[in-house]
Amino acid sequence: MSEIKAGAVLNYVSIAVRLVTQFLLTPYIILKLGIDEYGLFMLSHTVISWLALTDLGLGVTVNKYVVTYRAKGEHERQAHFLGQSLLLYTALGFAGLLIGLVGFANLDVLFPALNPEQEQVFNILYLLTLGNFVLSFPLRPINSLPGAYQKFVVPGLVSLIASIVNASLTVLLLVWGYKSIGLTLMSVAVSITLLLWGVFYALFILKAKFKFGKPDIALYKGMFGFAVWVFLGQLMDMFYWQAGSPILAAVSGTVAVSIFSLGISFTGYFMTASTAISGVLAPRLMHMVAMDADKAALTQVMIRAGRLQLFLLSMILLGFAFLGQDFLNLWVGDSMGNNVTTVWLGAMLVLPPLVIPLTQNTGLPILQALHLHKGRSLILFYTSLLCVALGGGLSCSFGALGMFIGTAISLILGQGAMMNIYYSRCAGLYVGAFFKRTYLPILQPLLFLGACGCALSFIPVNDWGLFSLLATVYGSLCACVLFFWYLNREEKDMFLIPVKKIFRRKQ
């Protein structure tokens, strides 16, 4: 097996391990810490993640430059670039430290809703995570080297082992009675260990060279010129998915942070489910643009991918709509109590507006190939600001639910309406045909499945056995109805032909 294929397999295994451990550990962590301290724990990591934006999108840029230098065999220029990157990241890390210390001096002003005991714990958590950030930030260029060198197996194994160790130590610390401070100390220790291993791997296994000299302003300009659009995308993601926690901590308290963090986590699972298809089709779409394919052909590829993504996302959304509250009651009901309803409602406000952008994410490589991705970045950046403004205003009156409402409205306006106008007017794609052939045919099966789901929701669910039975029955019903009622012959064959081949081999 090649390095790339083995690395891809390890990547998927690591993702699966992280999802499983997160699923198993989240209710246990909340139960052991309590809903208030769990909110503090999540808040400390969220606040420091904002400091990571001092990266300014340069992480992706470093990887791009190193790959380019290696492809051209320009080893001296690569060594010069890596040396300059370390100097630049050290300066940025120092700037992040200063910003972090200013923030620490004003934590009581930033988060007035915290009581004195919560404030004392949060101060310690903040300093620990800030220290971890300061230690790791200057060496980020080194951490990006394995990927640039196309070395995936060893780093993948190390990442997988670290995930397992982290989960195991989390359980042990909670069993021994440690709280959020102990968990954060453990996380910092694991992070530093991985950092030291990364330095060893880069210097002694990859034998990377670093050449230091005076600051290369021309090089920095080129790096920032590429990185600015990456940075806007990172900033947009932070505004949509991370801004809610510090806002809620300031206006509502730590319980609201816990509710929002748990509810918004489901968007990550939802988005992951849609990326497999778009990731495979991205190179093909870029090749089509390079070969001057007409916009009808590009739209057709978008429609084909969008229908398959909608098939999968509809099953997930229907299942969460009618069985999600039962799942949450069984999963975190002991620790979250009546707040489970708010978590479910918040997730249900945000997930449906995500359906349109997630079934259109094959449009991004088209925009990139047409050199129109800057407009997309600006649209999503401004609507993410709207998300912060609306969510912040509404959370003052409605708490965590207000933040969910603000996020949903901004998703509808930005990633739903404005992006489709941009696809049509600037990229020349046939948006009307996309909606007609992707979304319109699914309305009738959705109405039928919705009626079945409503009937299912009247059954009281008190244990995992009954929940698993209902989830299996309803999931199978959704799959069969959508398969026979929504998919066309070509799309059905994509699923049926591999199955037929397997049975033929067995015979």
N, C-alpha and C positions, 0 to 999 in steps of 0.2 A: 504494500500500500504506500502511495506517495506521501510526502511530508504534508502537502496541502490537504489531501483526503483524510489522512489520519488526524490532522489538526482540526478539520471540520467536524469529524466524529467526536473528538474530545470536547470541542466547543459545545456541541449539542448535549453531550453527557453532562458537562459542567452546568449548562443552563437547566437541564432537568433536575440535577442535584440541588441547585439553588432554589428552584421552584418548590420542590418537595420539602426541603428543609424549612423554607419560609412558611409553607402551608402548615407543617407540623409544629414549628416553634412559635409562630405568632401568637396563638391563643395561650400557650404556656408562658411566654414572656409577659403578656398583658396581665395574666392571672397572678404571676409572681411579683411583678413591679407595681401593679395597680394602674388604673386608667390615667391617673394624674402623672405618676412618674414615667409611665410609658410615653405620655405626651412630651415630657421634658427630654427624654431620651431621643425621640424622633426630632424634636426641635433643634437640639444641639447639632445633629448631623446636617439638618437642612440649612441652618445658619452658616456653618462652615462651608457647605457646598456652594454658597454664593461667593465666598472668597476664592473658590477654585476658578471662578470666571476671570480672575486675573491672568489665567491662561490665554485669554483673548483669542481662542481658536487656534493657537499655535501647535497644539498637540497633533492635529491632523496634518498641519503644514510640515512639521518635522518629518513625519512618516513619508510624505510626498517627496520631499527633497532628498532624503536618504535613498529611497527607492530609485529616484532619477539618477543620482550619482553612481549608485551601484550598477545600474543598467548600462551606463556609459563608461564604467571602469575608471571614474575620476576619483581615485582614492585620496589624493591630496586635498581636493576640494571638499570631499566628505569629511575628512579630519578637521579641516578649517571650519566647516559648517557646524560640526558637533561641538567644537570648542566654543564657537560663538553662541550656540544654543545654550550651553551650560552657563555662560556668562549672563545671557539675557534672562534665563529662567531664575538665576540667582537674584538678579535685580528685581524681577517680578515677584519672587518669593518674599524678598525683603519688603517690597511695597505691600504685599498681602499681609505680612506680619504687622506693619504699622497700622493698616486699616483694621486688622483684627483687634489690636490693642485699644484703638480708639473705640471700637464697638464694645469691648469688654468694659471700658470705663463708663459706658452709657447704657449698659444692659437694663438698669432700672428704669431709664427713660424710654427705651425701646419696647420693653415688655412690662408695663405698669400693672398688668393683671396678675402677675405672679406674687404669691404671698412670700413673706420672709424666708420660710423654710424651703420653698421651691426655688427661690432666688439663690440661696446658698448652694443647693445641689446643682443648679444650672450653671453657676459660675465655675464650679469644678469641671463639669462636663465640657463646658465651652473651652476652658484652658487646655484640657487634654486633647480635644479634637483640633484645636488651633496648633498645638505643639506637633501633632501628627502631620498636619498640613505643611507646617514650616519645614519639617525634616524631609518630607517626600517631594515637595514642589520643585526644588532646584534640580533634582535628578530625573525629572520626567522624560527628557530626551533619551536617557539611557533605557528607561522602561519601554520606549517605543521601538527600540532596535530589533528585538527578536522578530516582530512582525515584518519590519522593513527588510530583514535578512531572510524572510520566508522560513523562519524556524518556529514551528507551531507545536511540535509533539512534546518536547521537554517543558516549555512554558505552560502548555495546556495541562500536563500532568501535575505540575507544581500548583497551578491555579485550582485544579480539582482537589488535590490533597489539602490545600489551604481552606477550601470551602468546607470540607469534611471536618478538619481540625477545629475550625471556627465554630461550627455547629455543635461539635462534641464538647468543647470548652464552655460554650454558652449554657448547655444543659447542666454541666458539672457545677459551674458557678452559681446558677440559680438554685440547684439542689442544696449547695452549701450555704445558701442564704445571702449571697451577694446580690446587690441591686445594680442600678444603672451605672454607677461609678466603676464597679468591678467589671461589668461588661465592656465599658469603654476602654478601661486599662488593657483588658485582654485584646480588644480590637487594635489598639495602638501597638501592642507588642507583636501581634501577627503581622501588621502592616510594616513595621520596621524590619522584621525578619525577612519578609518578601523583598523589601527594598535592598537590603544587604545582599540577598541572593541575586537580585537583578543586576547589581553592580558587578558581582563576581562573574556572572554568566556573560555579561557584555565584555568585560576586560579580558577574561582568561579562556572563555570558550569561543566567543565570537571574535575575540582579539581586535575589538574596535579601537581605533586610534583617535586621539583628541589633540588638536593643535590650537594653542591659545595665542592670542595677540590682542592688539588694540581693537576696540569696538568697530565692526564693519557696518557703517550706517547704510550703505547701499544694499547690503544683504538684508538688513533689518527691514528696509522699505519694501523689498520684494516679498519678504515673509508676511509682513502685515497686510500688504495688498491682497494676498491670497486669503489670509486668515480672517479678514474682516467679515466676509460673508458666512464663514463657518461660525464665527463668534455670534453673529446675529441669530443664526439657527439655535445655538446653545442658549442664548439669552431668551429666545422665544420659548424653548422647552422649560426653562427655569420659571418664567412668568406663568406659564400654564399649569405646571405640575408641582412646583416647589414654593411659589410665593404665598400660597394659602396658609402654610404653617406659621411663619412669623407674623403674618397679619392677624391670624386668629389668636395667636399667643398674646398679641398686644391688646386686642379688643375683647376677647372672650375667655381666655385661659387655656389651660393644658388639656382639659377634657375635649374641647373643640378641636384641638390639634390632633388628638388621638382619633377622633371621628373622621376628620378630613384625611389624615394619612392613610387610614384603613380603606376608606371609600375610594380614594383616588388611585390606590394601588391596583385596583381591578382594571384601570385603563391600560396599565402596562401589559397585563396578560392579554387584553383585547388587541392591543397593537401588535404584540408578538405574533398572534395568530394570523395576521394578514400579510406579514412581510416575507414569508417563504416564497410565495408565488412571484411577487414583485421583484425580489432579489434575483431570481433566475432569469426574468424577462428583461432586466435593465440593460445588459450588454446587447441583446438583440435589438431593443428599441434604439439605442445609440447608433448601432450599425445601420439600421434602417434610415435614420436621419442623415447619416453620413453618405448614404447612397441615394439621397434626395427622394425618399419615399413620399408619396402624397399624403395629405392629412387624413384622408379617408382610411388609408391603410393603417396609419398610426392609431386612429380612433378605434379601428376594429380590434387591434391588439389590446387596447385599454378596455374595451367592452368584454373581450374574452376573459381577461384577467379579473376584471371587476365582478363579473357574474360568478366566477368560481370563489372569489373572496366573499361575496355576499352570501353565497350558499353556506359557507362555514360560519361567518359572523352572525348570520340570522339564527342558526342553531344555538350559538353561545348566548346571544341576547335573549332569545325566547326562554331558554333554560334559566337564565339569571332572573328574568322578569317574574316568572311564576314559581320558581323554586329557590331563588336567591335568598329570600328572607329566612326560609327554613334552614338553608345551609349556614347562614350567618348565626342563627340562634344556636345551632349545634356546634359551630366552630368557635365562636367567641362570645356566646351568650352569657356564660358564667361570669365573665369579666367585664363585658360591655353593658349588660343589662338592657334597659329600654332604649339605649342609644343605638342598638342594632338596626332599628327601623330607620333612623336617620342615615346610617351608613348605607343601607340598601337604597333608600330614596335618592341619596346623593349620587351614588353610582349610576342609578337609572336615569338621572338627569343628564349625566355627562356621556354615557356610552352611546345612546342613539345618535346624537350629533356627530360622533366620531365615525359612524358608518360611511358617510359620503367621502371624507378625505381618505379613509383607509381602503375603500374600493376604487379610489382614483390615484393611489400612490405610484402607479406606473407612469403617471404624468410627470413625475419629478425627473426621471432620466431623459424624458423628451425635452423638458424645459432646459435641462443642463446641456443637452446636445445642441439645442437651438440658441444657447447662450441667453436664455430668458429667465434663469433661476434667480437672478438678483431681484427681479420684480416680485417673485414669490416670497423671497426672504423679507422684503419690505412690508408686503401685505400681512404676512403672519406676525411680523414683529409688532406692527401697530395694533393689530387686533389682540395680541397678547398683552399689550399695555391696557387695552380696553378691559381685558379679563381681570387684571389687577385692580383697575379703578372701580369696575362694577362689583366685583367680588368683595373688595374692601369696603365699599359703601354699604352693600347689602348685609355683610357679616356683622355690621354694627347693630342691626336690628334682628337678624335671623341666625346669627352664629355661623356654624359650619355649613348649614343649609344655604345661607346666603352666598358663601364662597362657591358652592357647587352651582348655584343658579347663575352667577356671574360667568363662571367658566363655560357653562352650556350656551349662554347667549353669545359669547364671543366666538365660540366654535361655529355656531350656526351662521353668524354674520361673516366671519373671516374665512374659515376653511370650507364652509358650505357655499354661501352666496358669492362673495368677492372672488374666490379662487376660480369658480366656474365661469364668471365673467372674464377673468384673465385668460383662462384656457381658450375661451371662444374668440375673444377680440384680439389677443396678442399672439397666441400660439396657433390660432386658426383651426383648432380641433372642433369636432362636431358634438358639442355638449348635449344638444337636444336629442340626437340619436343615442348618445350614451345613456341618458335618463330613460328614454323610451324603451330601449332594449335591455337595460340592466335592472332598473327599479320597478317599472310598470308591471312586468309579468309576475313579480313576486307578491303583489298586493293580495290577490285572492288566496293563495296558500297561507299567507301570514294571517289573514282574517280567520281562516279555518283553524289554524294551529293556535291562534290567540283564544278562540272560543274553547278549544280543548284544554288549554292551559288554565283558563278561568275555572273550568269545572274541576280541574286537578287541585287548584289552590284551596278548595274547601275541605280537603282531606287533612286532618291534623297530623303533623309529623313530629314525633317525640324521640326518635332514635335514628342512628345512622343506617340501620338495616332497612327500615321503611323508606328513608330518604334515597338510599342507593337503588331500591326497587323502582320508586317513582321516577328517579332521574334516568334510569335505564329505559323504562317504558316510554317516557316522554321524549327522550333523546332519540330513541329508535323511530318513534312516530314522526318526529321532525325530519330526520334524515330520509325516511322513506317518502314522505309527502313532498318535500322539496326536491328529492331526486327525480320522482316521476312526474311531478306537476310543474317544476320550474326549469330543470336542466333540459337542454336540447339533445338530439341524438349524438352529436359530436362530443359534447361534454360528458354524457353518460359513458361513452366508449372510453374516455380517459380513465374512468374507474373500473370498467368492466373488462377491458382487454388485458390489463396486468393480472387480474384474477383468473381469467380464462387460461392464460399462459401457465400460471402456477398449477392449475388442475391438469392441464395437458402433460406437464412434466411428470406429475405424480402417476399418471396413467401409463 
